[in-house]
Amino acid sequence: MSVPATSVQTAARAVDLVKIYGAGDAAVQALRGVTVEFASGAFTAIMGPSGSGKSTLLHCMAGLDSPTSGTVMIGDTDLTTLSERQLTELRRDRIGFVFQAFNLIPTLNAQENITLPIDIAGADVDRAWFDEVVDTIGLRDRLHHRPAELSGGQQQRVAGARALVSRPDIVFADEPTGNLDSRSSDELLMFLRAAVDDHGQTIVMVTHDARAASYADRAVFLGDGLVVDEMLSPTAEGILDRLKSLEA
């Protein structure tokens, strides 16, 4: 099943995406011909039962894993044609990442963790944009604290700010609330929602949490390595009903 974008402008898309792990009798087909588009300036949640291919799709879209066949586009760039060096540069310059593990550097303070990708690239930090992101995450008074001095929710918001500060074309988030309590989860999701609403950011998030997905503009459902459904303006209740029908 092909799922159309909700906007004319498309930030990323997959066409006939297939991913097979292993070979012979041990082969596992994680993706079985996925075609899906992700609209610019929108927040999309990817959902589905365990083993449906959610994280595999995200990792292929983000250039972290190579598809067996098919096409992955970020804007007008076909990731499947890029060398490893070109992929590294694209991930650095055009993609932001937020993972379940915060992946912060323990010896750096919050501010240094936020600007790390820009510092590695040897670029200048846009101070006005940095200030706007920092004010959005509400951690200005914690910028000089190291990760160990921050709560889990604060650490994940630092990771979110790091993903946004370089103004990427798209941010991919893989179960970003998985290690958080409900309050910290809400803080992060409101931050991601504000990034879309106030700054036009594009976010694609894999989650198993219906409440987290209800913050999105659109939920895309995977089942057995295929896109099987979608929901616009999803609610937690509607998502739970849809997931129950998929698991059945």
N, C-alpha and C positions, 0 to 999 in steps of 0.2 A: 504494500500500500504506500503510495506517495503522499506526503503531507506538504501542502503549499505553504509558502511564507505568508505571514500576516501583513506584510508591508512590501511595497514595490522594491525598496532597497534591501538587499540581502547582505548580511555580514559574513555568513559562512554557509556552505552547503555540502552535502554528500550526495553522490550519484552512484547507485548500484554498488554500494560499499559491501565488500565481503572480507571477513577476517577469519582465518582458519589457524588454530594452534595445533601443533603436532602434525603427524603424518600417518598414513595407513589406518590401521584399526584404532589407533589412539587419537586420531584427528578429532578435534572439537570445532564445530563451526559456530563461532560466537556471533558473527553478523552474517546474514544470509541475503544480502542485496538491499541494503537500506538506502532509501532516497529521502532526504529531508532538508529543509532550508530553515535558517535562523535569521529573523528579521533584525535589521539595524535598529539600535535604540530601544530594544525590547528585552524583557527578562523572560527566558524560557526555562522551564523545568523539564528534565528527562526522568521518567518514572517507569517502573515495571517490576515484576517479580524478580527475586534473586536468580541470577543466571540468565537474565533476558538480554544482556549485552549493553547495558547502560554505560558502565565505565569504559568498556572497550570502544564504544562509539565516541565517547568524550576524548579518550586518549588518541584515537585516530584523527579526530577533528583538530586536536591541539598539536598534532605533529609529534606526539610522544610515542606513538606506535605506528608502524607501517601497515596499511591494509594489504590483504592478499591480492585484491583486485578492486577496481572502482576508482572514483575520483573524489578528492577532498579539496574544496576551494575555500580560501580565506580571501574575501573580496574577489579580485580577478586572478589571484595566484593559485596555481594548482600545486598543492604540496607534494603530490606524487611524482613531480618532475624535478624536485629540488635535490641538490646534493646535501650531505649531512651538514656541511658548513653553512649552506644557504638556509637549511632548516633551523639551525642553531640561531642564526641571525634573525630569522623571522620570528622565532619564539621569543627572542630577546626584545625585538623592536615593536612587534605588533600584537603580541598575545600576553595576557595576564593570567596568572594561575592562583587559585585558592584551593588548598587541599584539606582533608580531614586532619592530618598532622600539620601543625602550624608552620613547620619548617623555618623557624626563626633561628638566627645565629645567636647562641647564648651569651657570647662575649660582647655583642653589640647592643646599644640601647635601642629604644623603639624608633627614634628618628633615623638612626643609622640603618636599621633593618628596613625601614620604609624606602629609603633612597638607594639601597644596595644595588638593584638592577641598573639604575642610572649611573651610579658610581662605577660599576663594572664596565659599562659601555663607554665610559670616559666622556659622558655628556654632562651638560649643565642642568641642574635642577631648576625647574620653573617654580620660583618661590611663591608666586601668587597662587598657582595651582596646588602646590604642596600645602599652603596654608588653608586653602578651601577644603582639600581632602581631610586634613587633620581636624578641622573644625567639624566636618561632617561625621567623623568617627568619634568625636568628643573625647579625645585623649590628649589634648594639648598639655595638660598638667602632668602627663606621664611620659612625655617624649624622652626624658633622660633616664628613664628606668629600664633596666635590662629585663628580658623575658621572665626570669625567675621571680621578679618583683611585681609581675602583672597577673591578673586572674586569667583563666582560660578564655573567657569572652573577650577580654582586652587583648590578649595575644592574637586571637583570631581576627579581631578588627585591625590590628597592626598588619597582619598578613593580607587582609583585604585592601588596606591602604597601599601596601607595597604593590599589589596587583594593578591599582588604578593610577598611581602617581606618574607613570610613564605614558599615560594617555593611550593605552593599547586600543587596537581596533575592536577587540573582543576579549572578555574575561571568561575563562572556563573554571567552574567550581565543582569539585568532586566531593560530595558528602561533606560540605564545609561545616555543618552543624552537628556532625556525628559524635564529636567528643564534648559537646557543650550541654549545660543544663538549659532549662526552658527559657530563663531570663537572658542568659548570654546568647542563646540561639536567636531570640527575638531581636536583641541588639544588633547582631550581625545581619540578619535579614532586613531589618529596617535600614541599615547602612547600604546594603546592596540595592534595595528598592529606591533609596534616595539617589544613588549613583545613576540609576536609569532615569528617574523622573526629573532630577535637577540638572544632570550633566549629560544626558543622552548616551550613557554607556550601554553597551550590548553585553548581556550576561547570559551564559548557558550553564545551568546547574543540574548535576545529577543528584537526586535525593530519593530516599525511600520514605521520607516523612511527608505525609499529606499536608500537615500544617505548614511546613516549610514551603512546599510547592504552591500553597495558596497565595503566597506573596508574588508569584510570577504572573505575567500577562497570559501565559499559554503553557499548557502541560502537554508534552508528547509522550505517548505510552509505547513501550517496547514489549514484545512478547516473543520468546524463542528466536531472538536475533532479527526480528522484523519490526518495523513501525506498524502498529495495529490500530492506533486511535490517536485523537488529540482533543483538547478541551481549551476553549478560550475563556478568559476570566475565571479560572478554576477556583472552586471553594474546597475546603478540607473535606466536607461531607461528600461532595460530588466525586472527588478524587478517590476517596475510600470505596465508594460504590463501584467505581470503574475498576479499581485494582482488584476488588473481590471478584468481579466478573472475569477479569483476566486470569486470576489464579484458579478460578473454577474450571 
